[in-house]
Amino acid sequence: MSTRKLVSVLLGALVVAAPSLVLRAETATPQSVGLSTDRLQRVHELVERNIAAGEIAGAVTLVARNGQVAYLEAQGVMDLQSKKPMQPDSMFRLASMSKPVAAVAILMLAEEGKVRLNDPVSRFIPAYANLEVGIEKPAAPGPAVARAPGTPPEFYTVPVTRPITVLDLLTHTSGLMSGSMGNSAGNAAFTKRHDLGLKWVEELGTTPLEFQPGARWSYSAVAGFDALAHIAEIAAGQEYSAFLQQRLFGPLGMRDVTFWPSTEQRSRLATVYQRRDGALVASDNPDSMSGQKYHGGGGGLMATAETYAQFAMMLANGGELNGVRILSPRSVELMGSAFIPSTLPGRPAGEGFGLGVRVVTDAAARGTWLSQGSFGWSGAYGTHFWADPKENLVGIVLAQTSNRTFLSDFENAVLQAVVD
C-alpha cells in the first residue's frame, strides 16, 4: 500500500477511513458488472504515476456500471502542506462540471413545457432582445502593432441575424462572453456576481456577442450557463439552488453537493493547485466560481465523487436511478445528441456537442477508447466525467490540477477494464 495512505473501495467492499464517510450509492464487485479487477488496477497505477511525477497532489477515481459503484479509490493527499491523505469522501471544486447539472435543470423544465429549446433567451431575460454582434476593427495601415496584453480590442457592432436561443446557450454557439470582445465588455457585470447572484447576467444585454448566433462553437465559460441557471429559476419560480435541491439533489440522494461548503465539508475540501515552473502552487482564489449568494450554472458546485456519480449514473441509465426518475429516456437521448457537429468551427475532430456536454461522434477521429455516444464534461481544476449509455458505464476522476493528458489516459484505463 502506498505511503500516501491509499484508501480504496474495490470488489464492493467499503473501507471506512473516516467517521464521516457514508457511501450512499449501491456497490457491486467489478466482475458482477463486467469489469476486470486486475485491469482496474491500471487506474490505480495511472494515478500513482501522475502523483509521483508531481502532476497532481492526489485524486479520487470512480467507475460505476448498471447503477452500481464497482471501483472507488482515493490516492495521494488533499493538501501538500498538511499532507492530509485523500479520502473517498473528499470534496472537490467541480468548476464546469456544474454545467451538465444546469443542462439537466433546463431539460426538466422543458419536459414540463416551461422552457423550449428554441425559445429566444429574451423571453426570460428581456434585456437580450436587442443584442448586437461585435466586429473587431481592422488594424490601421502601416507596420503591425501588437495589442498590449489585457488591452481589449476595438470593435464596432452590427445587428444579430437572429435572436440567441436557449439551445444556443446549451451548445456554446450563442457568442455570449465567448471571446475577447464580449469578455472585455461584460467584465464589469461579471464582477457584480457575488452581490447580484444570477441577476448579473441581465446586465449583458448591452455587451456584444462574439459572432452571429450559431456561426461557430466558442466556449462561454460562465455567462452562457449562468444565463441558463437564471432562466431555470425564472421558469421554476424559485431560486436556482433551491430548485436543484428540491428536484435533483434531494431525490437522487446527492447528500454531499453544495455551492458553499459547511465547516465540516470545507475540512474535506481538496486544495486547488496550478503547475508553475515544474511545481504545484496553491491557487490564490479557488472559490471565485461560488459564494454564499452566487450560485451559478457555469461553475461553483462542490461535491464528492460518489455524490456526483449519483447524477452521472442517472444519465447513463436513461434518466432514472434506484426508482427515481429525473428525466425521460428521450430527454437523456437528446442531451447526448450531437446538436453541434464536430465539423462546426471550434469543435475538435470526432467530438460534437450536445446539451451541456461533449459527445463522442467518432471514436477513431477523436483518438479515444470511449464508446460512440458517450457524453460528459470536465472542470478547469482537473475534474472529469462521462456517461456511456451504450455500456451503462460512468467514469469519474476528481483532481484539483488541470492535466488533459491525465484525463484522457483515465478514459482509456477505464475502458480497457470493460470485459463483458
N, C-alpha and C positions, 0 to 999 in steps of 0.2 A: 504494500500500500504506500502511496506517495506520502512524503513528509509534509505535504501541504494539506494533510488530513482529508483525503478523498472520502467523500460521502456518496454512496450510490444506492440507487434502488434498481435492482436487477432481478429477473426471474420472479417478479411480482412480490418480492419480499421487501418490506419497508424497514429501513434502518433509521430509527429516530435519533437524530443528533442534537435536537434542541426541544425543550418542552413546548415551544410554540408551533412545532411542525405538525400539521394535520393534513394528510393527503386526502382530498375530497373526491378526486376522480377515481373511477374504478380502475383496478390494476389487473394485469394479466402477465403470464410468463411469455417471453418472446416467442417461444415455439408454438404456443397456442394460437398466436395471431400471425403465424407465417414469417417470423423473423428469426435469424440465426443469432444465438447468444454469442458464439465465437466471433462472428463478423461484427456484431455491435461493439466488440472490444476495440475495433478500429476507430470508433468515435472517441473513445477514451484516449487512445494513443494520439489522435489528431490534436485534441485539446492539450494534452501534455506537451506535445512538441511546440505548440504555439506559446504556452506558458514559459517553457524553457528558453525559447528564443526571445523572450521579452516582448512579444507581440500583444499579449493580453495579461492581465493580472489573474484572471480566473473566469470561469463560465459555468453556467448550468445548461445542460443539454437534456432534451426530452424527445422521445419518439412514442407515438401512440398509433394504434390501429383498431379499427372497428369500435371506436368509442372507449378504448381502454389504454391506459398508460402501461407500456411494456418496458420502458427504459427511462430512468430519471437519475441524473448524476451531477454532482457538484464537485468542481475541481478548482484548485488554486485558492486565492484569497479574495475577500471582498475589498480589502484596503491594504495597500502595500506598506503603509507606515505602521499600522497596528498589527498587521499580519493576521487579522481576524479571518478564520477559514470561511470559504464559500460554503453555503448551506443550500440544500434543496429548496428551502423556503426564503432564500434571499430575494430581496425586492430589486427591481431594475427600472430605470427610466426608459420607457419604450419609445419615446420620440415618435417618429412617423408610423410606427406600428399601431398608433392611435387611429390612423386614417381608415383602415378597414372597419373599425368599430363605428366610425361616423357613417361610412357607407351602408352598413347594416341598419343603422338607425333610419336612414333615408329610405331604404328598401322596406322596412317595417311600416313606415308611414305611407309609402307608395302602395303597399298591399291594402291599406285602409282607404285609399282614394284621396288622401290628404295632400299628397305630393305626386306630381307626374315627372317622369324623366325629361320630357320635352317642355316642361314649364319654363318660361323666362324667369330668371332669378329676380327680376323686378316685381314679379307677383308677390314676393315675400319681402324684398328689400327695395322699396320704390326708388331709392337714390340711384339704383343701377339702370334706370330707364333710359338715360341719355349718355351712356358710356361712349368713349371715343378710343381710337387706336393711335398709339404714338408712332411716329415715323422719325427715326434719327436723322438729323440734318447732315447733309454731306459735308465732307471736310472742305475747308477753304482751299482755293488754288495755291499752289506752291508746295514747298517741302512738307512732308507729313510731320505732324506734331503729335506725339503720343499724349493721350489724356492722362493727367496725373492720377495716381491710384486714389480711389474713393471719390473722384470727381464725377458727378452724374453727367450723362450725355445730354447734349442739347437736342431737342426734338420739337416737331410740330404735330398736330393731331388731325385726324380725318374721321368721319363718321364710321360707325360699325356697319357692316353689310347686313348683319342680323343681330338680335339680342343674344347675350350669353344665356345658356340654359343650365338647369340642374345637371344634365348629362355632361355638359362641358366641364363643370366643376369636378364631377366624379372622375373624369378621364384626363384631367390636366390639359385640356385643349381650350380653355377659356382665355388664356393670356393674362389673367388677373394676378398681379405681382409675380410674374413669371420670368423676369429679366431685369436688366439694369434700369430701364426707363420706369417701369411700374414700381420696382422696389425703391428707387430713389424718391419717387413722388409719393409713395404710400408709407414711407418710414415714419412720418410724423403721426399718422393714425396708429401705426403698429406700436409705437411707444406708449400709447394710452391703454393697451390691452389689460394691464393689471388694475386700472381704475374703472374702465368701462366694461370689462368682461367681453363677451362676444359681440357686443354692440359696436366695438371698434371697427368692424368691417363695414358698417353703414357709412363711414366717412370716406370710403374708397370710391364713391360714386364720381368724384372729380379727378380721379387718377387715370392715366392712360393704360389701356390693355397693351400687351407687348406685341400682339399680332391680331389679325382678324380671327374671330372665333372659329375653331375647327381647322385652321390652316396648318397647324403643326402641334406636336406634343412638346410641352415645356413645363417642367415641374413647378407647381405652385406650392412652395414649401409650407406655408402657413395659411395664407389668405383664403385660398380656394376651399379648404376643408373647414376652416373656421366659419366661412360663409355657409357651408352646408350644415354645420352644427347649429348656427343661428337659424337657418331655415327650419331645422328639425324642431327647435324649441318654439318657434312661431307656429308651426303647423300642429304641434302637440299641445300647445298651450301651457307648457311648463318648462322650467329651466332644463337645459341640455343634460347636465349631470344627474338631475333628478329623474329624467326620462330614462337614462341609461340604467340607473339603479333599479328603478321600478320595472322596466320592461325587458332588460337584458341581463344585467349582472345578477340581480336577485334571483330570477327564475332559473338561471344556469348554475347557481351556487358559486359564483365567482366572488369569493369572500376576501381575497387579498388583492384588490384593484382599487386605485384611488387617484385623484388628481392632486391631492395634497396629503402626505402621509401623517399618521398619528405618531406620537413619540415612539411607540413600540415598533411601528413599521419603519420609521426612519432608522432605528437601530439595526434593521436588517437590510438597509439600502446600500447597494454596492457603489463604490466611488467611481466616478467617470474620469477616464484618462485619455489624453491625447499623446500620440507618439511624436516626440520632438528630438531631433539630433540623436536618434537611436535610444531614447529613454522614454519611459512613461511618465507624463507630467499631469497632475490632477487639474481638472477643468476649473476655470475661475468662476463660472456661473452656470452650474449644471441644471438649475431649476428655472431657467428663463422661459421654458415652454409651459410652465404651470404656475399656479398660485392659489391662494385661498379664495379669490374671487374669479380668477381667469381659468375657465375650464374649456380648453379649446378642442376642436376636431382635428386640427393638423398635428398636434403633439401634446404631450403633457401627462398622459396616463403612466402610472407606475404599477407594476404587478409582479407576481411570481410566475415562474414557468408553468407550474401546474394550473394556476388560475387562468392564464391566457390560453392554455391548452383546452379548457372547457369551451372557450369561444371558437378556437380553431377546429376542434373535433365536431362541434355543431355544424360548421360549414362543410367539413369533409363528409359528414353523414347526411347531407341534404337538408340542413336546416333544423334538425331535431337531435336532442341528446337526452338520454335517460328519461324518455317520456315527455320531455318538454320541447314543444315546437316553437321556434323563434321565427323562422321563415318557411315558406313553401319550397319544395324542391325546385320549382320553376324559378323562383327568385334567386336561389343559390346558383342555378344554372346560368342565369343572366349575369349575376355578379362575376362569374368566372368566364364569361364570353368575351371574345376579343372585339369589343366595340371599336377599338383603335388598332389597326393592323400594324405589324412590325415594319411595314413599308412607309408609314407616315413619317415625315421628317421629325427627328428627335427620338425615335424608337430604335433599339438595337435589334440585330437580326434574330429571328426566331422567338421574339418576345413582344406580343401585343399587350394591350392594356384594357382591363375590364372596368368594373365599378369599384374604384378604390384599390385595385390590386393589379400587379403584373400577371400576365397569363402566358404560359409556355405554349406557343403555337407550332413550333418546330424544334424538337429537342436537338436534332443534329445541327441545325443552323445556330442554335444558342450554345451548343457545346456543353450540354448538361445531361445528367442522368435522370433528371426529373421527368415524370410522365407528361405526355402532351395533355394539356388541360389542367395541369397543376397551377395553382394561383396562390399569391401571398404578397408580402411586402417586408420591408426592413426598416430599421431606425438608425438615425445618424450616429448614435452612440455605440453601435455594434450589436444590435438585436436583429433577429431574422426569423421568419416563419413561412411555411407554406402548407396548404391543404391540398390533398390529392384525392378527388372524388373517385377516380378510377380504382385506386387501391384502398380507399377509405383510410388514408395514412396522413399523419401530421408530423412535421418535424419542426422543432423549436430550438434555437440556440440564443441564449442571453449572455452577452458580454457587455463591457462598458468601454470598449475601444474599437473604433471603426477599422475593419480589415476585410475588404471584399473577397480577397483570396481565401481567407479562412472560412467565410460563409459559404462560398462555392464548394470548397472541399468538404464542408459538413454535409451539404446536399448529397454529394457523391458517396460519402461514408454511410449515410443512412440508406440510400437506395441499394447499395451493394449488399446490404444485410437482409433485403427482402428476398426470401427463397421460396415462398409459396403464395 
